[in-house]
Amino acid sequence: MRLFCLPYAGGSGLRVYHPWQALLPDDIDVRPLELPGRGSRMAESLCTSVDALVDDLVPTVLAALDRGPYALFGHSMGGLLAFELARRLEHVHRRPPAHLLVSAFSSPDLPGEPDRDYLLPDPEFRARLSGLVGTPQEILDNDDLMEILTPVLRADFTVTGTYRLTSPWLTLSCPLTVFGGLDDPEAPPHTLRAWQHRTTGAFRLRLLPGNHFFVNTERALLTEAVHTALVADEADVERRRGRRA
């Protein structure tokens, strides 16, 4: 099983998910996906829409696929990207994932006002980041670092703030597991169950301790839950094979 992992806004896929391989069994091959404008792709231009990022990611994922199964995991903005990437891979390229795992992102089916945080002036934007508790205060207080990080974060906030669900009839066929933080004000538990409408496959909701960044604070618990979800898929496949036999 190849597990492609997408980071949250401002995050580097390699930095966020590098520890996962040591926490998951050897038969799960963790493949962090790096987005343009950060990490090893720092020199590349930033993208400000979901479609542009999916356009960028599809060739990388397709080139890394073999005949075995693969899954997609994404946290926060990464969850939204994983969902749209999965739809593109299934409905355009006929390579559906074996499982989609979305973490800390509210269902796109829910009505709501557009999030325009990406338009905030720099002082207010920095205060918004402080409220998310994901960026250490020493970084927020470092003007030189924030000069580098702010364009990346503002681009990523634009990605989520301008997103609207289109072609809602293009649902996924794979199992969908959604993870949420019990104390997450950005994607509270009651906003997660509507994800079940995005697939015709099995749906599971798993709530974990922590706020919006439980992907970092509860890493061992989250990776164990990811493994459990993928193992449940394998068990279901074996049951179906047994019934056919």
Buried (B, 14 or more C-beta within 10 A) or exposed (E): BBBBBBBBBBBBBBEBBEBBBEBBEEEBBBBBBBBBBBBEBEEEEBBBEBEBBBEBBBEEBEEEBEEEBBBBBBBBBBBBBBBBBBBBBBBEEEBBBBBBBBBBBBBBEEEEEEBEBBEBEEEEBBEBBBEBBBBEEEEBEEEEBBEEBBEBBBBBBBBBBBBEBEEEEEBBEBBBBBBBBEBBEBBBBEBBBBBBBBBEBBBBBBBBEBBBBBBBBBBEBBBBBBBEBBEBBEEEEEEEEEEEE
